[in-house]
Amino acid sequence: MFNRRLYLVISEEACKGRDLVTVATAAIKGGVDLIQLREKELDNPAFLERALRLKEALIPHRVPLIINDNLWVAQQCGATGIHVGNSDLAPLAIRAQWPSCGILGYSIEYEKQIYTADAEASDYLALSPIFATPTKTDTVTEWKLEGIRHIRALTDKLLVAIGAIHAGNAADVIKAGADCLAIVSAICGAPDPEKAAATIRLQIEKAL
C-alpha cells in the first residue's frame, strides 16, 4: 500500500554537483520516505549503475526506490516501482510487462485522465506541476491549489503533488487534498538537504 508523505525526486543535475547518494541519505534523515531516480539524459547502462548505487544506500533505511520512465532499469535494479508520464510507456502496459511492480505512479495533465484504465492501473496519480517550475517544462497544466481541490473531489485515488513545492506552501498543498508531496529543488538544491526535508515534513505533519 502506498502510504508515503514526502517523496524526493532526485537526479545528479538536481544535486548541483554534490554526490547524489549523500543528498538522498541526508534527505531521508530529514523525513523523506520515498525516492524517485529521474535521469532522462543517461543511457541504460549508466542509469542502471546509478540506480544500483542508490538502491544499495536506501536498503538500510527501508526507503523504496522508484525509477522514472525506464522499465528496463527498474526491473534490472530491483526497484520497488516506476513512475511514468504521458509520453512514456502506459501504466496498463507496465502492469502487463511487470506484474510484480510494487508501486506504479502516473502523471496526469487533464481531468479526463482520472477516468481512464491507465489511471485505474496506477497506485497513485501525480498532479504535475502544481505551480510552474523550470524542472517541469513539458507539461500543459498548472494545477494550483484549486486544481488539487477539484481533482480531490472527483477521485479517491492517492494524489501526489509536484512542482515548485517548498516549506512555505507545503501545508497549503496538503490541505488542498494532496496525500503526498514530491520535491525536487527545495531539497536537492538546498544547502542542507536534511534540514530542508525536515522543515517540509514538519509542515506536512501540521497540515495533517
C-alpha positions as CSV (number, residue, x, y, z in Angstrom):
1,M,0.0,0.0,0.0
2,F,1.3,3.5,-0.9
3,N,1.3,5.4,2.5
4,R,4.2,7.8,1.9
5,R,4.1,11.5,2.6
6,L,7.4,13.1,1.4
7,Y,8.7,12.0,-1.9
8,L,12.1,13.1,-3.2
9,V,12.7,13.2,-7.0
10,I,16.4,13.2,-7.4
11,S,18.9,13.4,-10.2
12,E,22.6,14.2,-10.5
13,E,21.7,17.5,-12.2
14,A,19.3,18.5,-9.4
15,C,22.0,17.9,-6.8
16,K,24.2,20.6,-8.4
17,G,27.5,18.8,-8.3
18,R,27.0,17.1,-4.9
19,D,27.0,13.3,-4.6
20,L,23.5,12.0,-5.3
21,V,23.6,9.3,-2.6
22,T,24.9,11.7,0.0
23,V,22.0,14.1,-0.7
24,A,19.5,11.3,-0.7
25,T,20.6,9.8,2.6
26,A,20.6,13.3,4.2
27,A,17.1,13.9,3.0
28,I,15.9,10.6,4.4
29,K,17.2,11.7,7.8
30,G,15.1,14.7,7.5
31,G,11.9,12.7,6.8
32,V,11.8,11.7,3.1
33,D,10.2,8.3,2.9
34,L,10.1,7.6,-0.9
35,I,12.7,8.4,-3.6
36,Q,12.5,8.5,-7.4
37,L,15.6,8.5,-9.5
38,R,15.0,10.6,-12.6
39,E,17.8,10.6,-15.2
40,K,16.4,11.4,-18.6
41,E,19.7,12.0,-20.3
42,L,21.5,8.8,-19.3
43,D,21.8,5.7,-21.4
44,N,20.6,2.5,-19.9
45,P,24.0,1.2,-18.5
46,A,24.8,4.5,-16.8
47,F,21.2,4.8,-15.5
48,L,21.4,1.3,-14.1
49,E,24.7,1.9,-12.4
50,R,23.4,4.9,-10.7
51,A,20.2,3.1,-9.7
52,L,22.0,0.2,-8.2
53,R,24.2,2.5,-6.2
54,L,21.3,4.5,-4.9
55,K,19.2,1.4,-4.1
56,E,22.0,-0.1,-2.1
57,A,22.2,3.1,0.0
58,L,18.4,3.1,0.6
59,I,18.2,-0.5,1.9
60,P,19.3,0.2,5.5
61,H,16.7,3.0,5.7
62,R,13.9,0.9,4.2
63,V,13.0,3.6,1.7
64,P,11.6,2.4,-1.6
65,L,13.2,3.3,-4.9
66,I,11.1,4.4,-7.8
67,I,12.6,4.7,-11.3
68,N,11.3,7.3,-13.7
69,D,10.3,6.2,-17.1
70,N,12.6,3.3,-17.7
71,L,11.1,-0.2,-17.2
72,W,14.3,-2.0,-18.1
73,V,16.3,-0.1,-15.4
74,A,13.5,-0.6,-12.9
75,Q,13.4,-4.3,-13.4
76,Q,17.2,-4.8,-13.6
77,C,17.9,-2.9,-10.4
78,G,15.1,-4.5,-8.4
79,A,13.3,-1.2,-7.8
80,T,10.1,-1.1,-5.9
81,G,8.3,0.6,-8.7
82,I,8.2,3.0,-11.6
83,H,6.7,6.4,-12.4
84,V,5.5,7.3,-15.9
85,G,4.2,10.3,-17.7
86,N,2.0,11.0,-20.7
87,S,4.8,10.4,-23.2
88,D,6.1,7.2,-21.6
89,L,5.0,3.6,-21.6
90,A,1.4,3.5,-20.4
91,P,0.5,2.1,-16.9
92,L,-1.5,-0.8,-18.4
93,A,1.5,-1.8,-20.5
94,I,3.7,-1.6,-17.4
95,R,1.3,-3.9,-15.5
96,A,1.4,-6.4,-18.4
97,Q,5.1,-6.4,-18.7
98,W,6.0,-6.2,-15.0
99,P,3.2,-7.9,-12.9
100,S,5.3,-7.7,-9.7
101,C,5.7,-3.9,-9.9
102,G,5.2,-2.7,-6.3
103,I,4.3,1.0,-6.9
104,L,3.2,2.4,-10.2
105,G,2.8,6.2,-10.5
106,Y,1.2,8.1,-13.3
107,S,1.4,11.8,-14.1
108,I,-1.8,13.4,-15.3
109,E,-2.3,16.7,-17.1
110,Y,-6.1,16.7,-17.7
111,E,-9.1,15.9,-15.6
112,K,-10.4,13.3,-18.0
113,Q,-7.4,11.2,-17.4
114,I,-8.6,10.2,-13.9
115,Y,-11.3,8.1,-15.5
116,T,-9.0,6.1,-17.7
117,A,-8.0,2.5,-17.4
118,D,-4.4,3.7,-17.1
119,A,-5.3,5.7,-14.0
120,E,-7.1,2.7,-12.5
121,A,-4.0,0.6,-13.1
122,S,-1.9,3.1,-11.1
123,D,-1.2,3.2,-7.4
124,Y,-1.1,7.0,-7.4
125,L,-1.8,9.9,-9.7
126,A,0.7,12.8,-9.8
127,L,-0.6,16.3,-10.5
128,S,2.2,18.0,-12.3
129,P,3.1,20.8,-11.9
130,I,1.1,22.3,-9.1
131,F,3.0,25.6,-9.7
132,A,5.1,26.5,-12.7
133,T,8.7,25.3,-12.3
134,P,11.8,25.1,-14.6
135,T,12.2,21.4,-13.7
136,K,8.8,20.7,-15.4
137,T,8.7,22.4,-18.8
138,D,7.0,19.7,-20.9
139,T,3.5,19.9,-19.3
140,V,0.4,21.8,-20.2
141,T,-1.5,22.3,-16.9
142,E,-0.5,24.3,-13.9
143,W,-2.9,22.8,-11.4
144,K,-2.5,25.2,-8.5
145,L,-4.4,24.7,-5.2
146,E,-7.8,25.0,-7.0
147,G,-6.9,22.1,-9.3
148,I,-5.9,19.9,-6.4
149,R,-9.2,20.6,-4.7
150,H,-11.1,19.9,-7.9
151,I,-9.4,16.5,-8.6
152,R,-9.7,15.5,-4.9
153,A,-13.5,15.9,-5.1
154,L,-13.6,13.7,-8.2
155,T,-11.5,10.7,-7.1
156,D,-10.4,8.7,-4.1
157,K,-7.1,7.8,-5.8
158,L,-4.0,8.7,-4.0
159,L,-2.7,12.1,-5.2
160,V,0.9,13.1,-5.3
161,A,1.6,16.8,-5.9
162,I,4.8,18.0,-7.6
163,G,6.0,21.3,-8.9
164,A,7.6,24.3,-7.1
165,I,6.5,23.0,-3.7
166,H,8.6,24.1,-0.7
167,A,8.3,24.7,3.1
168,G,6.3,27.9,2.5
169,N,3.4,26.3,0.6
170,A,3.6,22.6,1.6
171,A,0.9,22.8,4.2
172,D,-1.5,24.5,1.8
173,V,-0.9,21.8,-0.8
174,I,-1.7,19.0,1.7
175,K,-4.8,20.9,3.0
176,A,-6.0,21.2,-0.6
177,G,-6.1,17.4,-0.9
178,A,-2.7,16.0,-1.8
179,D,-1.7,12.8,0.0
180,C,2.0,13.2,-0.6
181,L,4.4,15.9,-1.7
182,A,7.1,15.2,-4.4
183,I,10.0,17.6,-4.1
184,V,13.0,18.3,-6.3
185,S,14.7,21.7,-6.0
186,A,13.6,22.6,-2.4
187,I,15.6,19.6,-1.1
188,C,18.1,18.6,-3.8
189,G,19.2,22.2,-4.2
190,A,19.1,23.2,-0.6
191,P,22.4,23.9,1.3
192,D,21.3,21.4,3.9
193,P,19.1,18.7,2.4
194,E,18.4,17.1,5.8
195,K,17.2,20.4,7.3
196,A,15.1,21.2,4.2
197,A,13.4,17.9,4.3
198,A,12.7,18.1,8.0
199,T,11.2,21.6,7.6
200,I,8.9,20.4,4.8
201,R,8.0,17.2,6.7
202,L,7.0,19.3,9.7
203,Q,4.6,21.4,7.6
204,I,3.1,18.2,6.2
205,E,2.5,16.8,9.7
206,K,1.0,20.0,10.9
207,A,-1.4,20.1,7.9
208,L,-2.5,16.5,8.5
